[in-house]
Amino acid sequence: MDTQIKSERINRRALIHKFIFPFLVAVLSGILIPIILRACNPVQQHWLVIHNVRNLRVGNEVGRYVRVVASVNGVNYAYPSQAVWATIGPQMCTERFPLPIKSSSYRVAFSAMVCPDPRAPVDELISQFLHEIRLSQIPTNQSVYGLYLIDKVNGTIEPKPTLEIYYAVVND
């Protein structure tokens, strides 16, 4: 009988060493390692904050309504995000957009459409400038990005900016 008991003990130990112990290690590794890694290396979420748009033209001759597209590292964001058009001015709602995680810098550009009335034809505004923001510069102070009206007749860009976008890149 002693031999049979010893044999069963050896089989149990073998079972524990061969199956249960590796299973427990795998489960604990799968649970604990991600928790430890997140605690040691937290991912910082950055946000693009668009404050408002300013019309630089006297008399609002460019249009009262605007739709802005922000492009950050190739990801596009629409402002306003909850409506098609917003009335241009300092009363515009501030909106926050989550930026791509694990980027070493953010390349920010804007374009826009404006119109005098939501049912009227639109004018396009663009810029050839690209604002590069390194992680060490975040949070940024409020930045200004100028947009230039495209002349519909000859397809050229006007020499002076028509709109200014007020924005910042901030931490969580």
N, C-alpha and C positions, 0 to 999 in steps of 0.2 A: 504494500500500500504506500509505503514511503516513496517508492520510485514513481508511482503514479502522481502523487502530490507534487513531488519535485518537478516532474515533467509538466504538469499543469502550470506551476509557477513560472517555469522557463518559457512556456508558450505564452503566458500572459505578459511577461516582460518583453518577449520578442514582439508581441502584438503592439505593446505600448511603444517600444522603440521604433518599430517599423512603420506603424500607421498613425497612431494617436499623437505621438510627439511631433512628427512632421506636420500633421494637420493643425495642431495648436500653434506651432510656430508660424505657419502660413497665415492662419486667421489673425493672430496677433500682429504679424507684420503688416498685413493688409489694412488693419485698423489703426495701429499705433504709428507706423512710419508716416503716413500722410498727415496725421495730427501733429507729430513732431516737426515735420518739414514746414507745415503752415505756420507753426509757432515760431520757428527759427527764421523763416524767410517769408514774411507776410507780403502779399501782393497788394500794391497800392493802386487804387482806382483813381484815375484822373478824369476830369470833366471839362468839357468845353462849355463855357457860360456865355450866352449871347444876351447882352443887356438891352440894346436898342439900335435903331438905325437913324441916322441924321441926314436930311436932305440939304445939300450945300447950295442948291439953286434958290435964287430969290423968287418968291411968288409961287412956289410949288409947281413950276411949269413942267417938271419931270413926271409927276404923278403923286397921288396921295396914298396909294396902296403899294405894298411891297411883298414879295416872296423871296426869301434868301435861301441859298443852298450853300452850306458849309461843307468843305471837303477836307477831311483829316486823314492822312495816310491812305488815301483812296477810298475811305468810307464817307458816304454822303449823309448829311443831316438837313432836314427842312425846317425852316423857321419862318413863320410860326408853325408849330407841329400839330396844333389842334384845329387849325383853320387854313383856308387856302390863301387868304390875304390878311394883312395887318395894316392899320393906318400908321404911316411913318411918323415918328416923333419920340420924344423922351418918355411918353406915357406907355410905350410898348412893354409888354410883359417880359420879364427875364426868364430864360429857359436854360436848363442844364441837359447836356447830352453826354453819356458815358463814352469815353475814348477807348481805343483798342489797348488791351493790357499787354504787358511785356514789350513795349516799344521803347527804344533808346531815345527817341525824339519824336516830335509831332510836327508834320508839315501841314500848315493850315493855309487854305485859300477859300475865297468866297466868290460867288456870282449871285446875280439877282435879276428879278423881273419886276418892273414897275408899270403902273397904269393909273390914269386919272379916275377910272371907274372900273369896277370888276367885270363889266361887260364890254369894255373898250379893248382895242388892240394893246399888246404889251410892248414895252421897250426892254432890251436886254442890257445888262451892265456886267462887265468882267474886269479882271485885272490880270496882269502877267506876273505879279509879285507873289512870292511864296514866303510866308513867315515860318521859320524853323525854330521850334522851341525845344531845347534840351531839357532833360529831366531835372538837371541841377537848377534850372531857371523857374521851376514850378514851386509855389504858385506865382503866376505872373501878375503884374499890376494890370489895370485895364489897358488893353491895346486898341489901336484904331487901324482899320483896314479900309483903304480907299477903293471904290469901284468906279469904273469909267464907262460912260454911255457909248454904245456902239451906234455910229451914224448909219441909219438905214439906207441912205442914198448911195454912199460910196463904200460902206463896209469898214470904215476906219474907226479907231477909238479916239474919243475926244482927249485933248491934252491935259485937262484938269479933272480931278475926281468929281463925281456928281453925288455920290452917297458915301457915307462913312458908317462902317459897322463897328460898334463898340463891344468888345469881347474880352474874355480872360480864360486862362487854363488854370484850374485849381485842383487841389487834393480832395480826397473824400471828405 
